Amino acid sequence: MKAFLAAVTAMVVITAAAPYALNQIGFSAAENSSGSAVRLD
């Protein structure tokens, strides 16, 4: 039971922290889908 609770806790922490961590390292949809060759008409 302790292992299950530890796994659930780890999942919650990772799920909550992932968007912030990925944004800090520059892995976002906005940065990947735009660049200098984007047409803005």
C-alpha atoms as a printed R data frame, in Angstrom:
   type eleno elety resid chain resno      x      y       z
1  ATOM     1    CA   MET     A     1  0.000  0.000   0.000
2  ATOM     2    CA   LYS     A     2  2.887  2.375   0.739
3  ATOM     3    CA   ALA     A     3  4.322  1.849  -2.733
4  ATOM     4    CA   PHE     A     4  0.968  2.629  -4.333
5  ATOM     5    CA   LEU     A     5  0.582  5.852  -2.354
6  ATOM     6    CA   ALA     A     6  4.151  6.857  -3.180
7  ATOM     7    CA   ALA     A     7  3.492  6.249  -6.881
8  ATOM     8    CA   VAL     A     8  0.281  8.276  -6.829
9  ATOM     9    CA   THR     A     9  2.040 11.104  -4.994
10 ATOM    10    CA   ALA     A    10  4.862 11.057  -7.537
11 ATOM    11    CA   MET     A    11  2.358 11.184 -10.405
12 ATOM    12    CA   VAL     A    12  0.606 14.190  -8.900
13 ATOM    13    CA   VAL     A    13  3.878 16.049  -8.318
14 ATOM    14    CA   ILE     A    14  5.171 15.323 -11.821
15 ATOM    15    CA   THR     A    15  1.856 16.293 -13.405
16 ATOM    16    CA   ALA     A    16  1.749 19.583 -11.525
17 ATOM    17    CA   ALA     A    17  5.412 20.477 -12.135
18 ATOM    18    CA   ALA     A    18  5.738 19.411 -15.792
19 ATOM    19    CA   PRO     A    19  4.243 22.508 -17.453
20 ATOM    20    CA   TYR     A    20  6.470 24.839 -15.439
21 ATOM    21    CA   ALA     A    21  9.609 22.762 -16.007
22 ATOM    22    CA   LEU     A    22  9.002 22.377 -19.748
23 ATOM    23    CA   ASN     A    23  8.309 26.088 -20.111
24 ATOM    24    CA   GLN     A    24 11.566 26.946 -18.316
25 ATOM    25    CA   ILE     A    25 13.684 24.836 -20.682
26 ATOM    26    CA   GLY     A    26 12.003 26.348 -23.744
27 ATOM    27    CA   PHE     A    27  9.877 23.391 -24.771
28 ATOM    28    CA   SER     A    28  6.586 25.056 -25.581
29 ATOM    29    CA   ALA     A    29  4.229 24.886 -28.534
30 ATOM    30    CA   ALA     A    30  4.608 28.615 -29.159
31 ATOM    31    CA   GLU     A    31  8.385 28.376 -29.488
32 ATOM    32    CA   ASN     A    32  8.317 25.212 -31.588
33 ATOM    33    CA   SER     A    33  5.678 26.365 -34.075
34 ATOM    34    CA   SER     A    34  6.944 29.887 -34.728
35 ATOM    35    CA   GLY     A    35 10.145 31.178 -36.133
36 ATOM    36    CA   SER     A    36 11.692 33.851 -38.277
37 ATOM    37    CA   ALA     A    37  9.980 32.526 -41.447
38 ATOM    38    CA   VAL     A    38  6.408 32.870 -40.175
39 ATOM    39    CA   ARG     A    39  4.098 34.961 -42.354
40 ATOM    40    CA   LEU     A    40  1.995 37.442 -40.422
41 ATOM    41    CA   ASP     A    41 -0.537 38.838 -42.893
